Amino acid sequence: MHPLDNPILHSLESIHAPFAVGSGPARRFLPEIGPLAGFRGEPGPALAALSLVTRPGDGCGFFLDEPIEAAGWTPTLSGLRRKF
């Protein structure tokens, strides 16, 4: 996979790793920095991992080819918001 195929995840696993939270298939920027997040693979397991580092009501912004739906998350125009 080319880094520009998934630029946010690539950034969070490399140069911006000190500003990232998460593990396994998903990472996000620290909430105080911003909502951008990235993942690899299937959305279900990745969002489950991201739920461990995202508070209920917080949003995560993704760059995706198509919208996704996942249990515990609400789609918004700007990404997904973790349900309360």
CORSULRA-V528003 format. One record per residue. RES is the residue in one small letter. OMEGA is omega in whole degrees, -180 to 180 (999 if undefined). Layout:
res-><RES RES>
omega-><OMEGA OMEGA>
//
This chain:
res-><m h p l d n p i l h s l e s i h a p f a v g s g p a r r f l p e i g p l a g f r g e p g p a l a a l s l v t r p g d g c g f f l d e p i e a a g w t p t l s g l r r k f>
omega-><177 -179 -180 173 -180 -170 -179 179 179 179 -177 178 -178 -172 -179 180 178 -179 -174 169 -179 179 -179 -173 -174 175 172 173 172 -177 -180 177 -180 -173 -174 -178 177 178 175 178 -178 -178 -176 180 -180 180 174 177 180 178 -179 -178 179 -180 175 -179 178 178 173 178 -179 169 -174 176 -179 177 177 173 -180 179 178 -178 178 178 174 178 -177 180 179 177 179 -179 179 999>
//
